Amino acid sequence: MGNPIIFSILAIIAIFSALGMLLSRNAVHSALFLVLNFTTIAVFFLILNAPFLFVTQIAIYAGAIMVLFLFVVMLLGAEQLRASSTSEVSRWQIPLSIIMATALLGTFFYILITGTATIPATVDELIAAGPVEIGTRLYEAYVFPFEVASVLLLVAMVGVVVLRTRRGANA
């Protein structure tokens, strides 16, 4: 499986990069911490003898998704928005966040106690499989979720352009 010392070092890097992402006040720095976290997770895949998932993690998440995120942050000018507005929290946000966090933790502990989150053998077979088998499996069973995700990303990008255009006209 791998060396426990390397695993421990990578785990510490992953935890601190995740904390850096959460605690950073600068959106660009937060995105860069997230890139470090994605890269660390990719190295975990390499340690687990899943080179295809390693390359996919680097190319898709640490590459394409983060470039898209940084593009959106730069286009919206998130740092200018943060400086111009006060950090006011609506009355409904705190109770909603408490309810959602409780639901998340409750689900986590339910799965942990009942042991219903067992990994089926097909996932283990897919991890050991090559890109052809993974692609065939994904495009046979999961075409609709891929299409929904692509439409959502397209709508989000159009929304960012519209928001930027409206804010640019008002400024």
C-alpha positions as CSV (number, residue, x, y, z in Angstrom):
1,M,0.0,0.0,0.0
2,G,2.8,2.5,0.7
3,N,5.1,3.8,3.3
4,P,3.3,5.0,6.5
5,I,5.8,7.8,6.9
6,I,5.0,9.2,3.5
7,F,1.3,8.7,4.1
8,S,1.6,10.7,7.4
9,I,3.5,13.5,5.8
10,L,0.9,13.7,3.0
11,A,-1.9,13.6,5.5
12,I,-0.5,16.5,7.4
13,I,0.0,18.5,4.2
14,A,-3.6,17.7,3.1
15,I,-5.0,18.8,6.5
16,F,-3.0,22.0,6.7
17,S,-3.8,22.9,3.1
18,A,-7.5,22.4,3.8
19,L,-7.3,24.5,6.9
20,G,-5.4,27.2,4.9
21,M,-8.1,27.1,2.3
22,L,-10.8,27.6,4.9
23,L,-9.1,30.2,7.0
24,S,-7.6,32.3,4.2
25,R,-9.3,35.7,3.8
26,N,-7.9,36.1,0.2
27,A,-9.9,34.1,-2.4
28,V,-6.9,33.6,-4.6
29,H,-4.8,32.3,-1.8
30,S,-7.7,30.0,-0.8
31,A,-7.8,28.7,-4.3
32,L,-4.1,28.0,-4.3
33,F,-4.4,26.1,-1.0
34,L,-7.1,24.1,-2.7
35,V,-4.8,23.3,-5.6
36,L,-2.2,22.0,-3.0
37,N,-4.9,19.9,-1.4
38,F,-6.0,18.4,-4.7
39,T,-2.4,17.6,-5.6
40,T,-1.9,15.9,-2.2
41,I,-5.0,13.8,-2.8
42,A,-3.7,12.9,-6.2
43,V,-0.5,11.6,-4.6
44,F,-2.6,9.5,-2.3
45,F,-4.1,7.9,-5.4
46,L,-0.5,7.2,-6.7
47,I,0.4,5.5,-3.4
48,L,-2.7,3.3,-3.7
49,N,-1.5,2.1,-7.2
50,A,-4.2,4.0,-9.1
51,P,-2.1,5.9,-11.7
52,F,-5.1,6.8,-13.9
53,L,-6.9,8.4,-11.0
54,F,-3.7,10.2,-10.1
55,V,-3.5,11.8,-13.6
56,T,-7.2,12.4,-13.7
57,Q,-7.1,14.2,-10.3
58,I,-4.2,16.4,-11.4
59,A,-5.6,17.2,-14.9
60,I,-9.3,17.7,-14.0
61,Y,-9.4,19.1,-10.4
62,A,-6.0,20.7,-9.9
63,G,-5.9,21.9,-13.5
64,A,-9.2,22.6,-15.2
65,I,-11.6,23.2,-12.3
66,M,-9.2,25.4,-10.4
67,V,-8.4,27.5,-13.5
68,L,-12.2,27.9,-14.0
69,F,-12.5,28.9,-10.3
70,L,-9.7,31.4,-10.5
71,F,-11.2,32.8,-13.7
72,V,-14.5,33.4,-11.9
73,V,-12.8,34.9,-8.8
74,M,-10.8,37.3,-11.0
75,L,-13.8,38.1,-13.2
76,L,-16.0,38.9,-10.3
77,G,-13.3,40.8,-8.4
78,A,-14.1,39.0,-5.1
79,E,-11.5,40.9,-3.2
80,Q,-13.1,44.2,-4.2
81,L,-16.5,42.9,-3.2
82,R,-15.2,41.9,0.2
83,A,-13.6,45.2,0.9
84,S,-16.6,47.2,-0.1
85,S,-19.3,45.3,1.8
86,T,-19.5,44.6,5.5
87,S,-19.7,41.0,6.6
88,E,-23.3,40.9,7.6
89,V,-25.0,37.6,8.2
90,S,-28.7,37.2,7.5
91,R,-30.9,35.9,10.2
92,W,-31.7,32.7,8.4
93,Q,-28.1,31.8,7.5
94,I,-27.0,30.7,11.0
95,P,-30.0,28.4,11.8
96,L,-29.8,26.9,8.3
97,S,-26.1,26.2,8.6
98,I,-26.6,24.6,12.0
99,I,-29.4,22.4,10.6
100,M,-27.3,21.4,7.6
101,A,-24.2,20.7,9.7
102,T,-26.3,18.5,12.1
103,A,-27.8,16.6,9.1
104,L,-24.3,16.0,7.7
105,L,-22.8,14.8,11.0
106,G,-25.9,12.7,11.7
107,T,-25.6,11.0,8.3
108,F,-21.9,10.5,8.9
109,F,-22.4,8.9,12.3
110,Y,-25.3,6.8,11.0
111,I,-23.1,5.4,8.2
112,L,-20.2,4.9,10.6
113,I,-22.4,3.0,13.1
114,T,-24.4,0.9,10.8
115,G,-21.5,0.1,8.4
116,T,-23.7,0.6,5.3
117,A,-20.9,2.4,3.4
118,T,-19.1,-0.8,2.2
119,I,-17.3,-0.5,-1.1
120,P,-18.7,-2.9,-3.7
121,A,-16.2,-5.1,-5.5
122,T,-17.0,-3.3,-8.8
123,V,-15.3,-0.2,-7.5
124,D,-12.2,-2.1,-6.6
125,E,-12.2,-3.6,-10.1
126,L,-12.6,-0.2,-11.7
127,I,-9.7,1.3,-9.7
128,A,-7.4,-1.5,-10.9
129,A,-8.8,-1.1,-14.5
130,G,-7.4,1.1,-17.2
131,P,-8.9,4.2,-18.8
132,V,-10.8,2.2,-21.4
133,E,-12.8,0.2,-18.9
134,I,-13.4,3.3,-16.7
135,G,-14.6,5.4,-19.7
136,T,-16.8,2.6,-20.9
137,R,-18.4,2.2,-17.5
138,L,-18.9,6.0,-17.0
139,Y,-20.4,6.6,-20.4
140,E,-22.7,3.6,-20.2
141,A,-24.2,4.3,-16.8
142,Y,-23.5,8.0,-16.0
143,V,-24.1,10.0,-19.2
144,F,-27.0,12.0,-17.8
145,P,-25.2,13.2,-14.6
146,F,-22.2,14.3,-16.8
147,E,-24.6,16.3,-19.0
148,V,-26.3,17.8,-16.0
149,A,-23.0,18.9,-14.5
150,S,-21.9,20.4,-17.8
151,V,-25.1,22.4,-18.1
152,L,-24.7,23.6,-14.5
153,L,-21.2,24.8,-15.2
154,L,-22.3,26.6,-18.3
155,V,-25.1,28.3,-16.5
156,A,-22.7,29.3,-13.7
157,M,-20.3,30.8,-16.2
158,V,-23.1,32.8,-17.9
159,G,-24.3,34.0,-14.5
160,V,-20.8,35.2,-13.6
161,V,-20.6,37.2,-16.9
162,V,-24.0,38.7,-16.3
163,L,-23.2,39.7,-12.7
164,R,-19.9,41.2,-13.8
165,T,-21.6,43.1,-16.6
166,R,-24.3,44.5,-14.3
167,R,-21.7,45.5,-11.7
168,G,-19.5,47.0,-14.3
169,A,-22.3,49.2,-15.6
170,N,-23.2,50.4,-12.1
171,A,-19.6,51.2,-11.1
